[in-house]
Every structure is written in C-alpha cells, then in structure tokens.
Amino acid sequence: EGFSGSSSVKDLETMLQLTHLHFTAPRKDDQAYDRFIRMAHTALENAALDPANAFSDSINAIMYNHHPRLLPQNVSTIERINYETLFKRYTERFANPGDFTFLFVGNIDSETFKPLVSKYLGSLKTTKKRESWKDNNIRHAQGPLYREVEKELKIKKTTCYIHYLAEQPYTLDNMLQLSTLANLLRLRYTATIREEEGGSYSVGVRGTSSNKPLSIATLVIQFNTDPAIYKRMLGIVHQELAKIAEKGPDPEELNKVKLNLLKQQSENKQENSWWMQIINEYDRDGIDHLTGMEDRIQALDAASIQALAKRFTDSNNVREIMLMPAP
C-alpha cells in the first residue's frame, strides 16, 4: 500500500496536508463510492468484450498457473465488494506511518521543505511495528509451453506472445546486459520480421529482472501478424536469439545500442519519474542506477550479451501463447 501524487511548487504544502489527512482522518463518502462502483462495473463490462483484454487475462492465468491472487477482475468481483470491509481494511493498512518510506523529487527548496515535512509527516503517530515482505508462492509455469486462445476478432490477425525465463542474479550489470539484449533483438526483428518478411509493423521486446521471490530474468516478445505466416515469424523470433547465443551480437549493432543507452541515460535525468524510480530502487534493493552508469554502459561487451542469450536459449523455459481468430 502507499500514496503517489504530484503538485505544483506552490501547492506542495497542500499535498503534504492531504497526505497527513489520509493517515489521520480518512473520510467515508458513500456517494463517491457508489460512483466508483458504477464506473468500475461499466469498465469491466466493456473490458469483457475486448479480445485483447481477454488475451491478457489468459496470459496471466497460463503464466502463473491460475494463481488465485492473479485472477482477473470481472463484474462479479465488483459485486462482491463491501464498503465497510474496504474501509476497515484501509484503516488497518495505513494505521502505522512509521512503516512507510516517503520519497519526494522535483523543484523543491530543501530549506523551506524540511519544516513542512516535520509539521505534516513528522507529527504523525507511529509504532515500532515493521512488516516484512511475504512470499505468496506466485511462480511462473515451468518448462516449454504452447497455447492458442481463440476469439472472435474484427481484424483477422494473430497476436504472438513469446516469454523466455532464466535464472539470473539481481545486479545492475545483469540488468544492463538484459536491456542491451532486448534492444539488440528489437533491431534484429525490425530488420527481419518487419523489413525482410513484411510480417509485422512492429515487434515489441522487453526484458525484466526481479529478485522476489526468485532472482530471474525474463524476455518477452510480442507482435501482431497474419495468421497464415505466424509460425514462420515465430521461427524467426527464436532464430535471432539463437544467433546471438551462438555467435554473439553484431559489433555495429552493439555499439548502436550502447550509444542509445547513453543518450537515454542523459535524457532520463530530466524526468522526475526516473529519479523517483531509481531512488526507490536504491532504498529498497541497494541498486544504484546513477553512480558510474555511463562507464558501465561503455564496458558492455559482446561476450556477456552472448552468455545471457545462451542462458535464455538453454533454460527450456519458453512459453508461446497465441491469440487466434476463431474459425
């Protein structure tokens, strides 16, 4: 649980006042609650009619073995909500501000801000009780997997979702290598699937690292294509990753990706959201995305990227889930 928000510079004190009140004086509003329920009910009814949403729900169910904590929300979920229970749960979860970490970034004058923090946050009553992270046994499905999900589609297309998973220590260098591999694959798929084959307008590639409950890396490739050629496009997806695993990345493409990462690092420093993200990760996991990052990017080498690609191809944890037009 937590709060997030933003304000203009002149309204910063008001934002702190509201944060204080969220802890000390949560206010029930039956009319606002009823409006929220009606809006959520309508949104979920509409979502149920969207094949893309249904496909996303199917992916989560398949990838996480239908874990009850990841079941999709639907209209029946909304109908089971009890406002009194919700409000009670809220007051329980926000009863101890001492178990919260408060992060602020942006155009802030520290000399005028500190007294405001003391007044509105420092005055909150706390206890010494601290909670720790709990493992709810949410795990990815293991082993190779192939599934087809059929839906009535207005446009006859196949959406391909390919998910690689491998064990990997949760370190900054490993995160950089994963980001580099994802960018390299994006270049390769643009050249092959889009330009050579005309198989898709865009191929999305993303790599993610996590350390709870397990230290793993995932690589996800997703794109739309013609149902008549999707199997060939799937083959190209795996072939391009296998090429990097066998021979390493193309030196020119690796250099291009490194230059893009350096540019992105420079641009990120202008964004409050980036600062919030890296401060949060440093506080939570001790990962420093700022100090010496440019040197780390420059030091990225072909051998480490090749080793990571091979880790994925050797893992035997490859999931392919297809959204197909119903016959």
C-alpha positions, 0 to 999 in steps of 0.5 A, a space after each residue: 500500500 502507499 500514496 503517489 501524487 504530484 503538485 505544483 511548487 506552490 501547492 506542495 504544502 497542500 499535498 503534504 496536508 492531504 497526505 497527513 489527512 489520509 493517515 489521520 482522518 480518512 473520510 467515508 463518502 458513500 456517494 463517491 463510492 457508489 460512483 466508483 462502483 458504477 464506473 468500475 462495473 461499466 469498465 469491466 463490462 466493456 473490458 469483457 468484450 475486448 479480445 485483447 483484454 481477454 488475451 491478457 487475462 489468459 496470459 496471466 492465468 497460463 503464466 502463473 498457473 491460475 494463481 488465485 491472487 492473479 485472477 482477473 477482475 470481472 463484474 462479479 468481483 465488483 459485486 462482491 465488494 463491501 464498503 465497510 470491509 474496504 474501509 476497515 481494511 484501509 484503516 488497518 493498512 495505513 494505521 502505522 506511518 512509521 512503516 512507510 518510506 516517503 520519497 519526494 523529487 522535483 523543484 523543491 527548496 530543501 530549506 523551506 521543505 524540511 519544516 513542512 515535512 516535520 509539521 505534516 509527516 513528522 507529527 504523525 503517530 507511529 509504532 515500532 511495528 515493521 512488516 516484512 515482505 511475504 512470499 505468496 508462492 506466485 511462480 511462473 509455469 515451468 518448462 516449454 509451453 504452447 497455447 492458442 486462445 481463440 476469439 472472435 476478432 474484427 481484424 483477422 490477425 494473430 497476436 504472438 506472445 513469446 516469454 523466455 525465463 532464466 535464472 539470473 542474479 539481481 545486479 545492475 550489470 545483469 540488468 544492463 546486459 538484459 536491456 542491451 539484449 532486448 534492444 539488440 533483438 528489437 533491431 534484429 526483428 525490425 530488420 527481419 520480421 518487419 523489413 525482410 518478411 513484411 510480417 509485422 509493423 512492429 515487434 515489441 521486446 522487453 526484458 525484466 529482472 526481479 529478485 522476489 521471490 526468485 532472482 530471474 530474468 525474463 524476455 518477452 516478445 510480442 507482435 501482431 501478424 497474419 495468421 497464415 505466416 505466424 509460425 514462420 515469424 515465430 521461427 524467426 523470433 527464436 532464430 535471432 536469439 539463437 544467433 546471438 547465443 551462438 555467435 554473439 551480437 553484431 559489433 555495429 549493432 552493439 555499439 548502436 545500442 550502447 550509444 542509445 543507452 547513453 543518450 537515454 541515460 542523459 535524457 532520463 535525468 530530466 524526468 522526475 519519474 526516473 529519479 523517483 524510480 531509481 531512488 526507490 530502487 536504491 532504498 529498497 534493493 541497494 541498486 544504484 542506477 546513477 553512480 558510474 552508469 555511463 562507464 558501465 554502459 561503455 564496458 558492455 561487451 559482446 561476450 556477456 550479451 552472448 552468455 545471457 542469450 545462451 542462458 535464455 536459449 538453454 533454460 527450456 523455459 519458453 512459453 508461446 501463447 497465441 491469440 487466434 481468430 476463431 474459425 
